[in-house]
Amino acid sequence: MTDYETLKENREFHRAYSRGKHYVSPTLVSYAVKNRRHVVRVGITTGKKTGNAVRRNRSRRVIREAFRPLAVSVKPGYDIVFVARARTPFAKSGDIRRVMESHLRSAGLLETEARGTGRP
């Protein structure tokens, strides 16, 4: 079972782009916007500038794997969209995780204590 849902509809992504705060790095762009549900929803996009289909798929896999350990510590009630950039397919998931953690911390979305683990 996952601790988050995925964004699927175009209007959900556009809502994050237009109303959300964005955080930029050379490997990842993150958008965060509050939602009316009490669950974290995550969307991942990769554009053609990222490369061919193989590179775009790798970018999505790397971003998804980088978010997995952070999912339990993200505050519920937010939509988060991660956009891959040209350098993303060449980065390791650990590098992306550090960038992602920095973006989420800047947005104030990381809880100090992870939910369900009992660890700080």
Biopython code that builds the backbone (N, CA, C, O; Angstrom):
import numpy as np
from Bio.PDB.StructureBuilder import StructureBuilder

atoms = [
    (1, "MET", "N", (0.846, -1.195, 0.000)),
    (1, "MET", "CA", (0.000, 0.000, 0.000)),
    (1, "MET", "C", (0.881, 1.246, 0.000)),
    (1, "MET", "O", (1.877, 1.314, 0.721)),
    (2, "THR", "N", (0.510, 2.220, -0.807)),
    (2, "THR", "CA", (1.284, 3.450, -0.874)),
    (2, "THR", "C", (0.689, 4.486, 0.063)),
    (2, "THR", "O", (-0.480, 4.410, 0.440)),
    (3, "ASP", "N", (1.517, 5.454, 0.430)),
    (3, "ASP", "CA", (1.067, 6.525, 1.308)),
    (3, "ASP", "C", (0.593, 7.734, 0.509)),
    (3, "ASP", "O", (0.335, 8.795, 1.078)),
    (4, "TYR", "N", (0.479, 7.579, -0.793)),
    (4, "TYR", "CA", (0.069, 8.697, -1.632)),
    (4, "TYR", "C", (-0.734, 8.189, -2.823)),
    (4, "TYR", "O", (-0.671, 7.015, -3.186)),
    (5, "GLU", "N", (-1.494, 9.113, -3.421)),
    (5, "GLU", "CA", (-2.234, 8.817, -4.636)),
    (5, "GLU", "C", (-1.520, 9.499, -5.789)),
    (5, "GLU", "O", (-0.671, 10.364, -5.574)),
    (6, "THR", "N", (-1.859, 9.114, -7.008)),
    (6, "THR", "CA", (-1.229, 9.747, -8.166)),
    (6, "THR", "C", (-2.212, 10.692, -8.855)),
    (6, "THR", "O", (-3.416, 10.437, -8.902)),
    (7, "LEU", "N", (-1.676, 11.775, -9.381)),
    (7, "LEU", "CA", (-2.466, 12.698, -10.188)),
    (7, "LEU", "C", (-2.555, 12.107, -11.588)),
    (7, "LEU", "O", (-1.561, 11.624, -12.130)),
    (8, "LYS", "N", (-3.740, 12.148, -12.165)),
    (8, "LYS", "CA", (-3.919, 11.545, -13.476)),
    (8, "LYS", "C", (-4.516, 12.496, -14.510)),
    (8, "LYS", "O", (-4.240, 12.379, -15.704)),
    (9, "GLU", "N", (-5.327, 13.429, -14.049)),
    (9, "GLU", "CA", (-6.045, 14.287, -14.985)),
    (9, "GLU", "C", (-5.277, 15.570, -15.276)),
    (9, "GLU", "O", (-4.603, 16.122, -14.407)),
    (10, "ASN", "N", (-5.394, 16.028, -16.509)),
    (10, "ASN", "CA", (-4.689, 17.216, -16.976)),
    (10, "ASN", "C", (-5.028, 18.438, -16.125)),
    (10, "ASN", "O", (-4.150, 19.249, -15.831)),
    (11, "ARG", "N", (-6.282, 18.573, -15.733)),
    (11, "ARG", "CA", (-6.678, 19.756, -14.946)),
    (11, "ARG", "C", (-6.013, 19.772, -13.573)),
    (11, "ARG", "O", (-5.761, 20.844, -13.023)),
    (12, "GLU", "N", (-5.728, 18.598, -13.014)),
    (12, "GLU", "CA", (-5.038, 18.532, -11.723)),
    (12, "GLU", "C", (-3.607, 19.038, -11.854)),
    (12, "GLU", "O", (-3.110, 19.736, -10.970)),
    (13, "PHE", "N", (-2.944, 18.688, -12.954)),
    (13, "PHE", "CA", (-1.585, 19.169, -13.205)),
    (13, "PHE", "C", (-1.594, 20.676, -13.445)),
    (13, "PHE", "O", (-0.752, 21.398, -12.912)),
    (14, "HIS", "N", (-2.548, 21.148, -14.248)),
    (14, "HIS", "CA", (-2.608, 22.585, -14.540)),
    (14, "HIS", "C", (-2.912, 23.403, -13.296)),
    (14, "HIS", "O", (-2.438, 24.532, -13.167)),
    (15, "ARG", "N", (-3.688, 22.856, -12.392)),
    (15, "ARG", "CA", (-3.963, 23.547, -11.127)),
    (15, "ARG", "C", (-2.679, 23.723, -10.334)),
    (15, "ARG", "O", (-2.450, 24.781, -9.747)),
    (16, "ALA", "N", (-1.847, 22.703, -10.313)),
    (16, "ALA", "CA", (-0.559, 22.799, -9.607)),
    (16, "ALA", "C", (0.354, 23.811, -10.290)),
    (16, "ALA", "O", (1.032, 24.589, -9.619)),
    (17, "TYR", "N", (0.375, 23.803, -11.621)),
    (17, "TYR", "CA", (1.234, 24.744, -12.343)),
    (17, "TYR", "C", (0.800, 26.191, -12.126)),
    (17, "TYR", "O", (1.643, 27.072, -11.954)),
    (18, "SER", "N", (-0.507, 26.440, -12.133)),
    (18, "SER", "CA", (-0.980, 27.822, -12.058)),
    (18, "SER", "C", (-1.070, 28.357, -10.627)),
    (18, "SER", "O", (-0.777, 29.529, -10.392)),
    (19, "ARG", "N", (-1.467, 27.521, -9.677)),
    (19, "ARG", "CA", (-1.682, 28.003, -8.313)),
    (19, "ARG", "C", (-0.585, 27.607, -7.334)),
    (19, "ARG", "O", (-0.484, 28.176, -6.246)),
    (20, "GLY", "N", (0.229, 26.640, -7.715)),
    (20, "GLY", "CA", (1.218, 26.124, -6.777)),
    (20, "GLY", "C", (2.500, 26.929, -6.745)),
    (20, "GLY", "O", (2.800, 27.707, -7.651)),
    (21, "LYS", "N", (3.246, 26.717, -5.675)),
    (21, "LYS", "CA", (4.581, 27.308, -5.570)),
    (21, "LYS", "C", (5.538, 26.365, -6.271)),
    (21, "LYS", "O", (5.363, 25.148, -6.231)),
    (22, "HIS", "N", (6.550, 26.928, -6.912)),
    (22, "HIS", "CA", (7.499, 26.083, -7.624)),
    (22, "HIS", "C", (8.897, 26.238, -7.042)),
    (22, "HIS", "O", (9.266, 27.283, -6.507)),
    (23, "TYR", "N", (9.653, 25.163, -7.168)),
    (23, "TYR", "CA", (11.025, 25.092, -6.672)),
    (23, "TYR", "C", (11.849, 24.460, -7.786)),
    (23, "TYR", "O", (11.494, 23.406, -8.314)),
    (24, "VAL", "N", (12.959, 25.117, -8.138)),
    (24, "VAL", "CA", (13.702, 24.729, -9.331)),
    (24, "VAL", "C", (15.129, 24.328, -8.989)),
    (24, "VAL", "O", (15.777, 24.954, -8.150)),
    (25, "SER", "N", (15.608, 23.288, -9.639)),
    (25, "SER", "CA", (17.008, 22.883, -9.579)),
    (25, "SER", "C", (17.384, 22.387, -10.979)),
    (25, "SER", "O", (16.505, 22.219, -11.824)),
    (26, "PRO", "N", (18.664, 22.152, -11.234)),
    (26, "PRO", "CA", (19.057, 21.684, -12.576)),
    (26, "PRO", "C", (18.489, 20.312, -12.955)),
    (26, "PRO", "O", (18.389, 19.999, -14.141)),
    (27, "THR", "N", (18.122, 19.498, -11.979)),
    (27, "THR", "CA", (17.630, 18.161, -12.289)),
    (27, "THR", "C", (16.134, 17.970, -12.070)),
    (27, "THR", "O", (15.570, 16.979, -12.533)),
    (28, "LEU", "N", (15.479, 18.899, -11.372)),
    (28, "LEU", "CA", (14.077, 18.691, -11.015)),
    (28, "LEU", "C", (13.372, 20.009, -10.746)),
    (28, "LEU", "O", (13.954, 20.936, -10.184)),
    (29, "VAL", "N", (12.110, 20.079, -11.155)),
    (29, "VAL", "CA", (11.241, 21.199, -10.794)),
    (29, "VAL", "C", (10.085, 20.605, -9.996)),
    (29, "VAL", "O", (9.495, 19.603, -10.400)),
    (30, "SER", "N", (9.763, 21.225, -8.863)),
    (30, "SER", "CA", (8.684, 20.730, -8.011)),
    (30, "SER", "C", (7.627, 21.814, -7.843)),
    (30, "SER", "O", (7.949, 22.983, -7.630)),
    (31, "TYR", "N", (6.365, 21.414, -7.941)),
    (31, "TYR", "CA", (5.237, 22.300, -7.703)),
    (31, "TYR", "C", (4.446, 21.728, -6.532)),
    (31, "TYR", "O", (4.227, 20.519, -6.469)),
    (32, "ALA", "N", (4.021, 22.570, -5.616)),
    (32, "ALA", "CA", (3.223, 22.124, -4.473)),
    (32, "ALA", "C", (2.035, 23.056, -4.297)),
    (32, "ALA", "O", (2.181, 24.279, -4.297)),
    (33, "VAL", "N", (0.861, 22.462, -4.148)),
    (33, "VAL", "CA", (-0.361, 23.230, -3.933)),
    (33, "VAL", "C", (-1.244, 22.458, -2.961)),
    (33, "VAL", "O", (-1.297, 21.229, -2.999)),
    (34, "LYS", "N", (-1.933, 23.187, -2.094)),
    (34, "LYS", "CA", (-2.811, 22.563, -1.103)),
    (34, "LYS", "C", (-4.052, 22.017, -1.811)),
    (34, "LYS", "O", (-4.583, 22.640, -2.730)),
    (35, "ASN", "N", (-4.502, 20.845, -1.368)),
    (35, "ASN", "CA", (-5.742, 20.297, -1.909)),
    (35, "ASN", "C", (-6.775, 20.183, -0.794)),
    (35, "ASN", "O", (-6.446, 20.390, 0.374)),
    (36, "ARG", "N", (-8.002, 19.861, -1.136)),
    (36, "ARG", "CA", (-9.070, 19.790, -0.135)),
    (36, "ARG", "C", (-9.209, 18.401, 0.457)),
    (36, "ARG", "O", (-10.037, 18.176, 1.339)),
    (37, "ARG", "N", (-8.411, 17.483, -0.021)),
    (37, "ARG", "CA", (-8.422, 16.133, 0.530)),
    (37, "ARG", "C", (-7.353, 16.047, 1.604)),
    (37, "ARG", "O", (-6.491, 16.920, 1.697)),
    (38, "HIS", "N", (-7.404, 15.030, 2.390)),
    (38, "HIS", "CA", (-6.397, 14.863, 3.434)),
    (38, "HIS", "C", (-5.442, 13.743, 3.064)),
    (38, "HIS", "O", (-5.160, 12.849, 3.862)),
    (39, "VAL", "N", (-4.953, 13.812, 1.834)),
    (39, "VAL", "CA", (-4.028, 12.810, 1.326)),
    (39, "VAL", "C", (-3.021, 13.499, 0.417)),
    (39, "VAL", "O", (-3.321, 14.527, -0.190)),
    (40, "VAL", "N", (-1.838, 12.933, 0.328)),
    (40, "VAL", "CA", (-0.819, 13.453, -0.577)),
    (40, "VAL", "C", (-1.075, 12.863, -1.954)),
    (40, "VAL", "O", (-1.253, 11.653, -2.098)),
    (41, "ARG", "N", (-1.094, 13.723, -2.963)),
    (41, "ARG", "CA", (-1.239, 13.255, -4.343)),
    (41, "ARG", "C", (-0.015, 13.726, -5.118)),
    (41, "ARG", "O", (0.393, 14.881, -5.001)),
    (42, "VAL", "N", (0.565, 12.832, -5.907)),
    (42, "VAL", "CA", (1.817, 13.113, -6.608)),
    (42, "VAL", "C", (1.647, 12.859, -8.097)),
    (42, "VAL", "O", (1.033, 11.874, -8.508)),
    (43, "GLY", "N", (2.200, 13.765, -8.899)),
    (43, "GLY", "CA", (2.224, 13.590, -10.348)),
    (43, "GLY", "C", (3.634, 13.792, -10.852)),
    (43, "GLY", "O", (4.388, 14.594, -10.300)),
    (44, "ILE", "N", (3.994, 13.068, -11.899)),
    (44, "ILE", "CA", (5.324, 13.170, -12.486)),
    (44, "ILE", "C", (5.164, 13.422, -13.977)),
    (44, "ILE", "O", (4.425, 12.712, -14.658)),
    (45, "THR", "N", (5.861, 14.437, -14.481)),
    (45, "THR", "CA", (5.818, 14.711, -15.912)),
    (45, "THR", "C", (7.229, 14.784, -16.477)),
    (45, "THR", "O", (8.176, 15.188, -15.802)),
    (46, "THR", "N", (7.335, 14.385, -17.720)),
    (46, "THR", "CA", (8.600, 14.490, -18.440)),
    (46, "THR", "C", (8.282, 14.991, -19.839)),
    (46, "THR", "O", (7.402, 14.455, -20.514)),
    (47, "GLY", "N", (8.991, 16.006, -20.264)),
    (47, "GLY", "CA", (8.756, 16.567, -21.583)),
    (47, "GLY", "C", (9.701, 15.981, -22.613)),
    (47, "GLY", "O", (10.595, 15.200, -22.287)),
    (48, "LYS", "N", (9.494, 16.364, -23.841)),
    (48, "LYS", "CA", (10.341, 15.870, -24.934)),
    (48, "LYS", "C", (11.784, 16.341, -24.816)),
    (48, "LYS", "O", (12.693, 15.696, -25.338)),
    (49, "LYS", "N", (11.997, 17.460, -24.134)),
    (49, "LYS", "CA", (13.360, 17.960, -23.968)),
    (49, "LYS", "C", (14.207, 17.015, -23.120)),
    (49, "LYS", "O", (15.436, 17.058, -23.170)),
    (50, "THR", "N", (13.543, 16.164, -22.343)),
    (50, "THR", "CA", (14.254, 15.202, -21.501)),
    (50, "THR", "C", (14.980, 14.168, -22.357)),
    (50, "THR", "O", (16.022, 13.648, -21.956)),
    (51, "GLY", "N", (14.440, 13.875, -23.514)),
    (51, "GLY", "CA", (15.082, 12.907, -24.407)),
    (51, "GLY", "C", (14.064, 11.967, -25.017)),
    (51, "GLY", "O", (12.866, 12.248, -25.033)),
    (52, "ASN", "N", (14.562, 10.836, -25.524)),
    (52, "ASN", "CA", (13.669, 9.871, -26.156)),
    (52, "ASN", "C", (12.864, 9.118, -25.096)),
    (52, "ASN", "O", (12.969, 9.417, -23.906)),
    (53, "ALA", "N", (12.067, 8.150, -25.525)),
    (53, "ALA", "CA", (11.166, 7.445, -24.609)),
    (53, "ALA", "C", (11.924, 6.725, -23.497)),
    (53, "ALA", "O", (11.462, 6.682, -22.357)),
    (54, "VAL", "N", (13.065, 6.172, -23.820)),
    (54, "VAL", "CA", (13.846, 5.452, -22.814)),
    (54, "VAL", "C", (14.288, 6.405, -21.701)),
    (54, "VAL", "O", (14.184, 6.071, -20.521)),
    (55, "ARG", "N", (14.774, 7.573, -22.068)),
    (55, "ARG", "CA", (15.217, 8.559, -21.067)),
    (55, "ARG", "C", (14.048, 9.122, -20.272)),
    (55, "ARG", "O", (14.169, 9.353, -19.069)),
    (56, "ARG", "N", (12.921, 9.344, -20.933)),
    (56, "ARG", "CA", (11.742, 9.851, -20.211)),
    (56, "ARG", "C", (11.250, 8.825, -19.195)),
    (56, "ARG", "O", (10.908, 9.180, -18.067)),
    (57, "ASN", "N", (11.213, 7.559, -19.591)),
    (57, "ASN", "CA", (10.789, 6.511, -18.663)),
    (57, "ASN", "C", (11.773, 6.362, -17.511)),
    (57, "ASN", "O", (11.360, 6.176, -16.366)),
    (58, "ARG", "N", (13.056, 6.440, -17.795)),
    (58, "ARG", "CA", (14.048, 6.365, -16.721)),
    (58, "ARG", "C", (13.876, 7.528, -15.755)),
    (58, "ARG", "O", (13.981, 7.351, -14.541)),
    (59, "SER", "N", (13.613, 8.717, -16.291)),
    (59, "SER", "CA", (13.395, 9.886, -15.439)),
    (59, "SER", "C", (12.224, 9.655, -14.494)),
    (59, "SER", "O", (12.314, 9.955, -13.304)),
    (60, "ARG", "N", (11.126, 9.122, -15.021)),
    (60, "ARG", "CA", (9.962, 8.854, -14.168)),
    (60, "ARG", "C", (10.279, 7.820, -13.101)),
    (60, "ARG", "O", (9.876, 7.974, -11.947)),
    (61, "ARG", "N", (10.995, 6.772, -13.474)),
    (61, "ARG", "CA", (11.354, 5.731, -12.501)),
    (61, "ARG", "C", (12.245, 6.281, -11.401)),
    (61, "ARG", "O", (12.053, 5.973, -10.225)),
    (62, "VAL", "N", (13.229, 7.104, -11.787)),
    (62, "VAL", "CA", (14.161, 7.683, -10.809)),
    (62, "VAL", "C", (13.417, 8.609, -9.855)),
    (62, "VAL", "O", (13.654, 8.570, -8.648)),
    (63, "ILE", "N", (12.529, 9.436, -10.377)),
    (63, "ILE", "CA", (11.761, 10.362, -9.542)),
    (63, "ILE", "C", (10.844, 9.584, -8.598)),
    (63, "ILE", "O", (10.754, 9.906, -7.414)),
    (64, "ARG", "N", (10.167, 8.564, -9.118)),
    (64, "ARG", "CA", (9.270, 7.756, -8.285)),
    (64, "ARG", "C", (10.029, 7.067, -7.161)),
    (64, "ARG", "O", (9.562, 7.032, -6.022)),
    (65, "GLU", "N", (11.194, 6.520, -7.476)),
    (65, "GLU", "CA", (11.990, 5.828, -6.464)),
    (65, "GLU", "C", (12.561, 6.804, -5.444)),
    (65, "GLU", "O", (12.685, 6.465, -4.267)),
    (66, "ALA", "N", (12.907, 8.003, -5.876)),
    (66, "ALA", "CA", (13.430, 9.009, -4.951)),
    (66, "ALA", "C", (12.345, 9.478, -3.982)),
    (66, "ALA", "O", (12.637, 9.790, -2.828)),
    (67, "PHE", "N", (11.104, 9.529, -4.444)),
    (67, "PHE", "CA", (10.018, 10.005, -3.588)),
    (67, "PHE", "C", (9.560, 8.947, -2.584)),
    (67, "PHE", "O", (9.054, 9.289, -1.516)),
    (68, "ARG", "N", (9.732, 7.679, -2.913)),
    (68, "ARG", "CA", (9.214, 6.587, -2.079)),
    (68, "ARG", "C", (9.600, 6.700, -0.597)),
    (68, "ARG", "O", (8.712, 6.598, 0.250)),
    (69, "PRO", "N", (10.886, 6.905, -0.234)),
    (69, "PRO", "CA", (11.206, 7.012, 1.196)),
    (69, "PRO", "C", (10.720, 8.314, 1.843)),
    (69, "PRO", "O", (10.554, 8.375, 3.062)),
    (70, "LEU", "N", (10.494, 9.345, 1.041)),
    (70, "LEU", "CA", (10.033, 10.623, 1.585)),
    (70, "LEU", "C", (8.524, 10.666, 1.769)),
    (70, "LEU", "O", (8.016, 11.530, 2.484)),
    (71, "ALA", "N", (7.804, 9.754, 1.140)),
    (71, "ALA", "CA", (6.343, 9.801, 1.132)),
    (71, "ALA", "C", (5.751, 9.751, 2.534)),
    (71, "ALA", "O", (4.740, 10.401, 2.797)),
    (72, "VAL", "N", (6.359, 8.997, 3.431)),
    (72, "VAL", "CA", (5.791, 8.858, 4.778)),
    (72, "VAL", "C", (5.942, 10.129, 5.612)),
    (72, "VAL", "O", (5.220, 10.309, 6.593)),
    (73, "SER", "N", (6.867, 11.008, 5.238)),
    (73, "SER", "CA", (7.089, 12.206, 6.039)),
    (73, "SER", "C", (6.503, 13.478, 5.424)),
    (73, "SER", "O", (6.704, 14.567, 5.960)),
    (74, "VAL", "N", (5.785, 13.355, 4.313)),
    (74, "VAL", "CA", (5.153, 14.520, 3.687)),
    (74, "VAL", "C", (3.806, 14.778, 4.347)),
    (74, "VAL", "O", (3.026, 13.851, 4.563)),
    (75, "LYS", "N", (3.538, 16.041, 4.665)),
    (75, "LYS", "CA", (2.271, 16.416, 5.291)),
    (75, "LYS", "C", (1.114, 16.104, 4.345)),
    (75, "LYS", "O", (1.206, 16.383, 3.150)),
    (76, "PRO", "N", (0.035, 15.533, 4.857)),
    (76, "PRO", "CA", (-1.121, 15.243, 3.998)),
    (76, "PRO", "C", (-1.849, 16.515, 3.600)),
    (76, "PRO", "O", (-1.749, 17.542, 4.272)),
    (77, "GLY", "N", (-2.583, 16.433, 2.501)),
    (77, "GLY", "CA", (-3.384, 17.562, 2.056)),
    (77, "GLY", "C", (-2.728, 18.410, 0.978)),
    (77, "GLY", "O", (-3.094, 19.572, 0.800)),
    (78, "TYR", "N", (-1.767, 17.848, 0.258)),
    (78, "TYR", "CA", (-1.080, 18.601, -0.780)),
    (78, "TYR", "C", (-0.985, 17.799, -2.073)),
    (78, "TYR", "O", (-0.873, 16.573, -2.059)),
    (79, "ASP", "N", (-1.032, 18.525, -3.192)),
    (79, "ASP", "CA", (-0.727, 17.952, -4.498)),
    (79, "ASP", "C", (0.695, 18.370, -4.842)),
    (79, "ASP", "O", (1.046, 19.544, -4.721)),
    (80, "ILE", "N", (1.502, 17.426, -5.263)),
    (80, "ILE", "CA", (2.893, 17.707, -5.623)),
    (80, "ILE", "C", (3.123, 17.204, -7.036)),
    (80, "ILE", "O", (2.796, 16.061, -7.357)),
    (81, "VAL", "N", (3.685, 18.057, -7.879)),
    (81, "VAL", "CA", (4.030, 17.665, -9.241)),
    (81, "VAL", "C", (5.536, 17.819, -9.408)),
    (81, "VAL", "O", (6.104, 18.873, -9.122)),
    (82, "PHE", "N", (6.172, 16.748, -9.876)),
    (82, "PHE", "CA", (7.598, 16.766, -10.168)),
    (82, "PHE", "C", (7.773, 16.751, -11.676)),
    (82, "PHE", "O", (7.189, 15.922, -12.374)),
    (83, "VAL", "N", (8.593, 17.685, -12.176)),
    (83, "VAL", "CA", (8.853, 17.779, -13.603)),
    (83, "VAL", "C", (10.323, 17.457, -13.842)),
    (83, "VAL", "O", (11.211, 18.088, -13.269)),
    (84, "ALA", "N", (10.565, 16.470, -14.692)),
    (84, "ALA", "CA", (11.932, 16.079, -15.020)),
    (84, "ALA", "C", (12.559, 17.120, -15.942)),
    (84, "ALA", "O", (11.874, 17.749, -16.749)),
    (85, "ARG", "N", (13.845, 17.288, -15.811)),
    (85, "ARG", "CA", (14.580, 18.191, -16.679)),
    (85, "ARG", "C", (15.589, 17.393, -17.498)),
    (85, "ARG", "O", (15.662, 16.171, -17.368)),
    (86, "ALA", "N", (16.361, 18.067, -18.333)),
    (86, "ALA", "CA", (17.270, 17.374, -19.252)),
    (86, "ALA", "C", (18.324, 16.542, -18.529)),
    (86, "ALA", "O", (18.775, 15.533, -19.070)),
    (87, "ARG", "N", (18.725, 16.932, -17.337)),
    (87, "ARG", "CA", (19.753, 16.193, -16.594)),
    (87, "ARG", "C", (19.193, 15.024, -15.778)),
    (87, "ARG", "O", (19.959, 14.190, -15.296)),
    (88, "THR", "N", (17.894, 14.954, -15.620)),
    (88, "THR", "CA", (17.285, 13.946, -14.749)),
    (88, "THR", "C", (17.624, 12.507, -15.129)),
    (88, "THR", "O", (17.940, 11.721, -14.236)),
    (89, "PRO", "N", (17.576, 12.115, -16.412)),
    (89, "PRO", "CA", (17.848, 10.702, -16.710)),
    (89, "PRO", "C", (19.286, 10.270, -16.409)),
    (89, "PRO", "O", (19.568, 9.074, -16.348)),
    (90, "PHE", "N", (20.172, 11.205, -16.225)),
    (90, "PHE", "CA", (21.573, 10.888, -15.957)),
    (90, "PHE", "C", (21.902, 10.925, -14.467)),
    (90, "PHE", "O", (23.033, 10.636, -14.077)),
    (91, "ALA", "N", (20.933, 11.274, -13.640)),
    (91, "ALA", "CA", (21.151, 11.385, -12.199)),
    (91, "ALA", "C", (20.724, 10.093, -11.499)),
    (91, "ALA", "O", (19.881, 9.349, -12.000)),
    (92, "LYS", "N", (21.313, 9.847, -10.351)),
    (92, "LYS", "CA", (20.942, 8.698, -9.524)),
    (92, "LYS", "C", (19.747, 9.087, -8.653)),
    (92, "LYS", "O", (19.510, 10.269, -8.404)),
    (93, "SER", "N", (19.006, 8.094, -8.197)),
    (93, "SER", "CA", (17.818, 8.391, -7.388)),
    (93, "SER", "C", (18.196, 9.057, -6.062)),
    (93, "SER", "O", (17.416, 9.841, -5.522)),
    (94, "GLY", "N", (19.389, 8.750, -5.531)),
    (94, "GLY", "CA", (19.838, 9.401, -4.292)),
    (94, "GLY", "C", (20.056, 10.892, -4.479)),
    (94, "GLY", "O", (19.738, 11.687, -3.595)),
    (95, "ASP", "N", (20.598, 11.274, -5.633)),
    (95, "ASP", "CA", (20.792, 12.697, -5.930)),
    (95, "ASP", "C", (19.447, 13.404, -6.067)),
    (95, "ASP", "O", (19.257, 14.507, -5.554)),
    (96, "ILE", "N", (18.526, 12.760, -6.761)),
    (96, "ILE", "CA", (17.197, 13.342, -6.944)),
    (96, "ILE", "C", (16.486, 13.440, -5.599)),
    (96, "ILE", "O", (15.781, 14.416, -5.345)),
    (97, "ARG", "N", (16.663, 12.433, -4.728)),
    (97, "ARG", "CA", (16.030, 12.452, -3.413)),
    (97, "ARG", "C", (16.505, 13.642, -2.589)),
    (97, "ARG", "O", (15.706, 14.297, -1.920)),
    (98, "ARG", "N", (17.809, 13.922, -2.638)),
    (98, "ARG", "CA", (18.334, 15.076, -1.881)),
    (98, "ARG", "C", (17.733, 16.382, -2.398)),
    (98, "ARG", "O", (17.368, 17.251, -1.605)),
    (99, "VAL", "N", (17.629, 16.525, -3.707)),
    (99, "VAL", "CA", (17.034, 17.725, -4.303)),
    (99, "VAL", "C", (15.558, 17.820, -3.917)),
    (99, "VAL", "O", (15.066, 18.882, -3.536)),
    (100, "MET", "N", (14.865, 16.689, -4.022)),
    (100, "MET", "CA", (13.450, 16.633, -3.702)),
    (100, "MET", "C", (13.213, 16.983, -2.237)),
    (100, "MET", "O", (12.284, 17.723, -1.913)),
    (101, "GLU", "N", (14.049, 16.453, -1.358)),
    (101, "GLU", "CA", (13.930, 16.740, 0.067)),
    (101, "GLU", "C", (14.133, 18.225, 0.337)),
    (101, "GLU", "O", (13.435, 18.815, 1.162)),
    (102, "SER", "N", (15.082, 18.820, -0.353)),
    (102, "SER", "CA", (15.330, 20.255, -0.195)),
    (102, "SER", "C", (14.123, 21.068, -0.669)),
    (102, "SER", "O", (13.743, 22.044, -0.022)),
    (103, "HIS", "N", (13.516, 20.672, -1.797)),
    (103, "HIS", "CA", (12.331, 21.373, -2.306)),
    (103, "HIS", "C", (11.165, 21.237, -1.329)),
    (103, "HIS", "O", (10.484, 22.216, -1.028)),
    (104, "LEU", "N", (10.941, 20.022, -0.839)),
    (104, "LEU", "CA", (9.820, 19.801, 0.077)),
    (104, "LEU", "C", (10.038, 20.517, 1.405)),
    (104, "LEU", "O", (9.087, 21.009, 2.013)),
    (105, "ARG", "N", (11.284, 20.572, 1.852)),
    (105, "ARG", "CA", (11.586, 21.296, 3.091)),
    (105, "ARG", "C", (11.356, 22.796, 2.894)),
    (105, "ARG", "O", (10.817, 23.460, 3.779)),
    (106, "SER", "N", (11.759, 23.330, 1.744)),
    (106, "SER", "CA", (11.530, 24.750, 1.442)),
    (106, "SER", "C", (10.040, 25.065, 1.396)),
    (106, "SER", "O", (9.617, 26.150, 1.794)),
    (107, "ALA", "N", (9.245, 24.113, 0.909)),
    (107, "ALA", "CA", (7.800, 24.310, 0.820)),
    (107, "ALA", "C", (7.118, 24.112, 2.168)),
    (107, "ALA", "O", (5.938, 24.429, 2.316)),
    (108, "GLY", "N", (7.850, 23.589, 3.157)),
    (108, "GLY", "CA", (7.279, 23.338, 4.469)),
    (108, "GLY", "C", (6.390, 22.108, 4.504)),
    (108, "GLY", "O", (5.468, 22.030, 5.315)),
    (109, "LEU", "N", (6.660, 21.145, 3.630)),
    (109, "LEU", "CA", (5.810, 19.970, 3.526)),
    (109, "LEU", "C", (6.337, 18.756, 4.276)),
    (109, "LEU", "O", (5.615, 17.770, 4.420)),
    (110, "LEU", "N", (7.570, 18.800, 4.755)),
    (110, "LEU", "CA", (8.109, 17.654, 5.479)),
    (110, "LEU", "C", (7.806, 17.790, 6.964)),
    (110, "LEU", "O", (8.072, 18.826, 7.574)),
    (111, "GLU", "N", (7.247, 16.732, 7.534)),
    (111, "GLU", "CA", (6.985, 16.715, 8.968)),
    (111, "GLU", "C", (8.280, 16.398, 9.687)),
    (111, "GLU", "O", (9.145, 15.708, 9.147)),
    (112, "THR", "N", (8.415, 16.902, 10.905)),
    (112, "THR", "CA", (9.634, 16.642, 11.658)),
    (112, "THR", "C", (9.727, 15.190, 12.075)),
    (112, "THR", "O", (10.823, 14.636, 12.153)),
    (113, "GLU", "N", (8.591, 14.566, 12.344)),
    (113, "GLU", "CA", (8.577, 13.143, 12.696)),
    (113, "GLU", "C", (7.790, 12.393, 11.633)),
    (113, "GLU", "O", (6.669, 12.774, 11.297)),
    (114, "ALA", "N", (8.374, 11.335, 11.110)),
    (114, "ALA", "CA", (7.706, 10.562, 10.077)),
    (114, "ALA", "C", (6.465, 9.882, 10.637)),
    (114, "ALA", "O", (6.477, 9.362, 11.753)),
    (115, "ARG", "N", (5.388, 9.892, 9.844)),
    (115, "ARG", "CA", (4.144, 9.248, 10.291)),
    (115, "ARG", "C", (4.316, 7.740, 10.304)),
    (115, "ARG", "O", (4.840, 7.160, 9.353)),
    (116, "GLY", "N", (3.880, 7.113, 11.371)),
    (116, "GLY", "CA", (3.830, 5.669, 11.417)),
    (116, "GLY", "C", (5.140, 4.978, 11.751)),
    (116, "GLY", "O", (5.142, 3.765, 11.960)),
    (117, "THR", "N", (6.244, 5.690, 11.809)),
    (117, "THR", "CA", (7.500, 5.027, 12.102)),
    (117, "THR", "C", (7.908, 5.202, 13.551)),
    (117, "THR", "O", (8.605, 4.354, 14.108)),
    (118, "GLY", "N", (7.479, 6.298, 14.168)),
    (118, "GLY", "CA", (7.851, 6.563, 15.554)),
    (118, "GLY", "C", (9.260, 7.065, 15.710)),
    (118, "GLY", "O", (9.755, 7.216, 16.828)),
    (119, "ARG", "N", (9.920, 7.327, 14.579)),
    (119, "ARG", "CA", (11.292, 7.852, 14.618)),
    (119, "ARG", "C", (11.289, 9.336, 14.279)),
    (119, "ARG", "O", (10.431, 9.793, 13.524)),
    (120, "PRO", "N", (12.242, 10.100, 14.829)),
    (120, "PRO", "CA", (12.313, 11.532, 14.480)),
    (120, "PRO", "C", (12.850, 11.751, 13.101)),
    (120, "PRO", "O", (12.971, 12.894, 12.661)),
]
sb = StructureBuilder()
sb.init_structure("model")
sb.init_model(0)
sb.init_chain("A")
sb.init_seg("    ")
for serial, (resi, resn, name, xyz) in enumerate(atoms, 1):
    if name == "N":
        sb.init_residue(resn, " ", resi, " ")
    sb.init_atom(name, np.array(xyz, "f"), 0.0, 1.0, " ", f" {name:<3s}", serial, name[0])
structure = sb.get_structure()
